[in-house]
Amino acid sequence: MQGLRYIAIFLLFMLSSGLTFGQSSSFNVSIQFLDHHDMSPLPSASFKVESSENASIADTEGKIHLNLPDSLSTIRGLVRYGCCLNNHIEFEIHSDTSLVFMLESHSEWMEDITVHSEEHHNHANVYISSAKLIEAADASFAQLTSHIPGITMISYGGQIAKPMIHGLYGHRLQIVNHGILHRDQDWGIEHAPDISPWAGSQVEIYTRSPAVRYGSSAMGGAYVISTPMPSSDEGHWHGSVVNSLYFNGLGAGLHGRINGVLAKDVMLTYSGSIQGQGDQFSSDYILTNTGMRQHVQRVNLHSQWKTWQHEAHVSYFARNTGILRSAHIGNVTDLNEALNRETPFYTEDSPGFTINNPRQATQHYTVGSNSQIDLNANTHLHIAAGYQQNERQEFDIRRGNRDRIPVVDLKLRTSHVEVSMDYNTSSLYTIIGLRYSHEENRPQSRTGTNPIIPFANTNTTAIFGALEKEFGRITLFSGLRYEHVKRAVKYYSRQRDYVEQHESPDLYAANFGLAWNGYRIDFSGIKRMANLYERYADGIHPAAAVIIRGDSAIRSEQVWQANVSLPFPSTNGWEIYAGLYYNYFPNFIYTASSPSPELTIAGAFFVEQYIQNKAQLGGLDLTVKKSIEKAHLDFSMTSSITLGQNIDSKQSLPDIPPFEINPGLSWTTELKRNKTLGLSIDYQYLAKAWFYPVDQVVAPPPSAAHLVNASAELMIRAKKFFSMKIIAECQNLTNHRYRTYLNRWRYYANEVGIQPTLKILSFF
Amino acid sequence: MNCKFLPFLFAVFAITMTISSCSEDDTPPPPVNEEELITTLNVFLTDTAGNTVTFSFVDLDGDGGNAPNITGGTLMTGMTYSGTMTLLNESETPAEDITIEIQEEDDEHQFFFSSDDATFAYTDQDGNGNPVGLTFDMTTGSMSNTSASMTVILRHEPDKAGAGVSDGDITNAGGETDIEVTFPFVLNM
């Protein structure tokens, strides 16, 4: 019945999209660029549509005129003005349109529009601009996107959180860091990706069928981090500095970025960030040992020489995170005791700043190179290579003065080389490429514990190709990727027998779809390899009071996906966007709890065993927006619902995001002396999880939560080349006491209470 | 030097790093002797006549794997037994005596005992005057019972100042459980 319901909803929306066909073949678009402060025209501003080869230069009135095919409902391009403005903008058109853009001399003022739909399959459907990243400099990677419908986060409290797209997370999402497929050792939910949003200048998020381009691990979506080449004709250096103070946790952050011309045709972008905080507090008590320290450094060198554009990059990331002391427990008895406590056992009267055990310390290094050689105006050769190293150490509460010896000590190294060639015109886009990667998992000795991940070498050879062709108003797109993997796993069993296992699965990703005037439907099929944790994990998880056990019989996981995007044409200023998705897994990999606990000398533990079942996952994302220009008000409302089911047992899948709705209102006004004031408030309703595996949870999901968040922004243009933005924001303004289903801490403690933050952003 | 080739040189360095990084080792680390593993708990109960009954819990392959072997015994009603315990890691050769670690960190550890057929009293203390439980007295009840049981719990980092904790009440102890074993025994008159 559940499956029929999914299909019925799916067909209903497909039908409704089909009823709205019927448009003209091209749009006339007039764009005028004005100075934000004195409204004077900007005659030399240039605008280059992304799929076009040539830029349009504004006339003496700051105007350009474009004739665009109506298949391009979302226009994305690059605006340049004078020395200092070099930024991407996006806007939507549904008819002949006149637009006015008011530009700042600093690109950071221009906050890019989040895209609801796009015509080209190779475009991300969510784009986070440099401006947004600067404002969110303190956020974790998961927090950065958790406000976007369909994207949430699954967490282990605090900064330990993973992004989740449409109910899929971890090794079903791929982070791409300047061309490097990010690999760390964030097995299970109790680890976060070892990367910061400050790792790049922009983030593109693909929530639909990106696996052809980014590998079978991008089954559920991809985050693509990049640093665009700075303009080579600017006469001076630009940068931004963010100073942050977090009052919950008494922390601070300092983030800086600078870019400019290092030598003729050589541009440098440097990003650095340090942040730290002590124990956070919930609405009622201190969350002992929830401090964090983080350090990020990145250098990007871009160069341009004739038809050759090149980027070399190097980065360093380090994070030391405390684990809530009360979340570190023994057996099922301890867990039951924790569940019955109103206040966690370990809490202090005042917050501490020292990070004690249990804690996680991770480091991540990358170095890489990306080249593009323009063979002719439409054909480009891309050559990329990269290396990354991840080091994860986890420290536990141990006996015998072993507190400084990690219980988990893992290293991972990968290297890759990729060659691809694309052909790109206004109506045709093709790409073909070849990629080879090598990955080494190296558990370190001297931990005094059995490694949770075995020693392994993995070699992957991939070939991929994609095609996108416009046929009048309809664009067809398709892609295919084949991966051959060879993995050798070596370890010693509990009986001290040497075991060597070899796997060589053939993996694939394929997609096909069509788009028309912003509407889009696509289908994809993907097969990914079971990860090491899913096959070989074996041991007690102290914070969950469970034994996690992999199964070497687990095979590669397949999925068949369908996505529908429905941007409803705006009437009276309303914008509505709906996205529907459905995934069918013939062999979904997840953990299921044993019905009875397993006895150890430390007491009884439930066993979470990795299994495979037929499963289905589907849902709906909704965004509604309305601008009331006369009152300077903007209303927005986002909502999403996800359903997931084990088809064999008819039970819900674990860790399915509960229903969420998030209406918000913002007001912006111009003040005197080049100042702009913005106020916003939003309400977040997190429903109690309706769909969860009833016999698989040790406690029922927490009640619904009602959160109010507010912020005030004051933008000041102090001098021609210096501007500031002051942001005072407060999450959980009412200090609401709540717990959330997708946070494992729900067993032990409440979520963080009121979180006032002050940020000062400086641009030069 | 022409600076435009700087990124290229940088890339050469990156690729060199990439190639040189591969396969520096190709053998897994040797099998681990789990340092904190407790495979064996022995409880020695000696009556006033000097007769000793031994309860034991043995799980040589640690958590998971084969089921543990639990051995109880027969006790007399109305008797006070002097109890001692040893904790061993018998996965190593020679076996490691974990009892020494507990003694060295006695302020961070406390045993708790419970049974419907006996009462318990601590006979040892840590440096702060709080009980530990490596030695204790066990006084059996007056009624025979062929299916009696005794549970031994070792808590790491309990709150020894908590209400009732020093008297052996685990309710307010907190901490985390290192050992929780229930021994069956027969109580005869």
Chai-1 contact restraints between the chains, C-beta under 6 A:
chainA,res_idxA,chainB,res_idxB,connection_type,confidence,min_distance_angstrom,max_distance_angstrom,comment,restraint_id
A,A263,B,C3,contact,1.0,0.0,6.0,A-B,restraint_1
A,D265,B,K4,contact,1.0,0.0,6.0,A-B,restraint_2
A,V266,B,C3,contact,1.0,0.0,6.0,A-B,restraint_3
A,V266,B,K4,contact,1.0,0.0,6.0,A-B,restraint_4
A,V266,B,L6,contact,1.0,0.0,6.0,A-B,restraint_5
A,L301,B,P7,contact,1.0,0.0,6.0,A-B,restraint_6
A,L301,B,F10,contact,1.0,0.0,6.0,A-B,restraint_7
A,S303,B,K4,contact,1.0,0.0,6.0,A-B,restraint_8
A,S303,B,P7,contact,1.0,0.0,6.0,A-B,restraint_9
A,W305,B,K4,contact,1.0,0.0,6.0,A-B,restraint_10
A,H310,B,P7,contact,1.0,0.0,6.0,A-B,restraint_11
A,A312,B,P7,contact,1.0,0.0,6.0,A-B,restraint_12
A,A312,B,F10,contact,1.0,0.0,6.0,A-B,restraint_13
A,A312,B,A11,contact,1.0,0.0,6.0,A-B,restraint_14
A,I329,B,E176,contact,1.0,0.0,6.0,A-B,restraint_15
A,G330,B,E176,contact,1.0,0.0,6.0,A-B,restraint_16
A,G330,B,T177,contact,1.0,0.0,6.0,A-B,restraint_17
A,N331,B,T177,contact,1.0,0.0,6.0,A-B,restraint_18
A,N331,B,E180,contact,1.0,0.0,6.0,A-B,restraint_19
A,D334,B,E176,contact,1.0,0.0,6.0,A-B,restraint_20
A,D334,B,T177,contact,1.0,0.0,6.0,A-B,restraint_21
A,F345,B,G174,contact,1.0,0.0,6.0,A-B,restraint_22
A,V367,B,A14,contact,1.0,0.0,6.0,A-B,restraint_23
A,V367,B,M17,contact,1.0,0.0,6.0,A-B,restraint_24
A,G368,B,A14,contact,1.0,0.0,6.0,A-B,restraint_25
A,S369,B,A11,contact,1.0,0.0,6.0,A-B,restraint_26
A,S369,B,A14,contact,1.0,0.0,6.0,A-B,restraint_27
A,A385,B,I15,contact,1.0,0.0,6.0,A-B,restraint_28
A,A385,B,T18,contact,1.0,0.0,6.0,A-B,restraint_29
A,Y387,B,M17,contact,1.0,0.0,6.0,A-B,restraint_30
A,Y387,B,T18,contact,1.0,0.0,6.0,A-B,restraint_31
A,Y387,B,S21,contact,1.0,0.0,6.0,A-B,restraint_32
A,R399,B,E36,contact,1.0,0.0,6.0,A-B,restraint_33
A,R399,B,E101,contact,1.0,0.0,6.0,A-B,restraint_34
A,G400,B,E101,contact,1.0,0.0,6.0,A-B,restraint_35
A,R413,B,S21,contact,1.0,0.0,6.0,A-B,restraint_36
A,S415,B,T18,contact,1.0,0.0,6.0,A-B,restraint_37
A,H438,B,C22,contact,1.0,0.0,6.0,A-B,restraint_38
A,S445,B,P29,contact,1.0,0.0,6.0,A-B,restraint_39
A,G448,B,E35,contact,1.0,0.0,6.0,A-B,restraint_40
A,T449,B,E34,contact,1.0,0.0,6.0,A-B,restraint_41
A,N450,B,V32,contact,1.0,0.0,6.0,A-B,restraint_42
A,F455,B,P28,contact,1.0,0.0,6.0,A-B,restraint_43
A,K490,B,P28,contact,1.0,0.0,6.0,A-B,restraint_44
A,Y491,B,P28,contact,1.0,0.0,6.0,A-B,restraint_45
A,Y492,B,P31,contact,1.0,0.0,6.0,A-B,restraint_46
A,R494,B,D61,contact,1.0,0.0,6.0,A-B,restraint_47
A,R494,B,G65,contact,1.0,0.0,6.0,A-B,restraint_48
A,R496,B,P31,contact,1.0,0.0,6.0,A-B,restraint_49
A,I540,B,D63,contact,1.0,0.0,6.0,A-B,restraint_50
A,I547,B,G64,contact,1.0,0.0,6.0,A-B,restraint_51
A,T600,B,D63,contact,1.0,0.0,6.0,A-B,restraint_52
A,I601,B,I38,contact,1.0,0.0,6.0,A-B,restraint_53
A,I601,B,F57,contact,1.0,0.0,6.0,A-B,restraint_54
A,I601,B,D59,contact,1.0,0.0,6.0,A-B,restraint_55
A,I601,B,I179,contact,1.0,0.0,6.0,A-B,restraint_56
A,A602,B,T177,contact,1.0,0.0,6.0,A-B,restraint_57
A,G603,B,T177,contact,1.0,0.0,6.0,A-B,restraint_58
A,G603,B,E180,contact,1.0,0.0,6.0,A-B,restraint_59
